[in-house]
Amino acid sequence: MLSPVKRVFRKAIRKIGVDIVRIREQQTTPRIHLNCTYLSEHRQATDFIPGMISPEAAELLYGMVVAQNVEGDVLEIGSWQGKSTSYLARAVLDSRNGQMFAIDHFMGNAGKENLYFVGERGSTELKARFESNMQRIGLKDTITLLPTSSKEAYPKLADRIFRFLFIDGDHTEHGVKKDIELFCPLVCAGGIIVFDDFNYTSPGVVLAVGEWVKRQPPPLVVC
């Protein structure tokens, strides 16, 4: 059940023509026909990859990308060890639509630094772990990894057209605003923009997204 504060916020954004769909409220796989025989196998094949996303939410990301009827590339900002990346990359392959790009500097987010140390070598080890995970499931060559900040990655992507954008990087208000400013204009008409951790444990995400949709309502935001 939504808290009174959340209900007021969602009512306010609907008034300006935007509804926010909550991925984490989905308890089952999306009720959509997925023309792919590999999805259940993919869940099993990626079970070894640690992730901060549930299998159901990851499969919903997959379903949205596969079902899109517009052409363009797919971009993820914030990949960690590649759980969500793997579903997005698989969807790009199965839909035969565009290329998959992933941005992560592998240096951690404020408050979650401990999650970015998977070995004695810290962030260097994490990048190697991401690449090893993608290699193990046969998707490394499908993903163009930009191991840098989103700001530094932008010039390399500024001429791309994206149909799907998953923002899960810097969770501060300033960081989310910067990712919105840089990459949302690159999303084509009919594209989908997804924000992870849109909840009141990540107030920076809520504030940045709320300000953005009031200023320039996008066609569809999924959180």
Helices and strands as residue ranges (DSSP letters): H 4-15, E 20-21, G 23-25, H 39-45, H 55-67, E 73-77, H 83-95, E 100-103, G 113-116, H 123-136, G 140-142, E 143-146, H 150-157, E 162-167, H 173-183, G 184-186, E 187-195, H 203-215, E 221-222
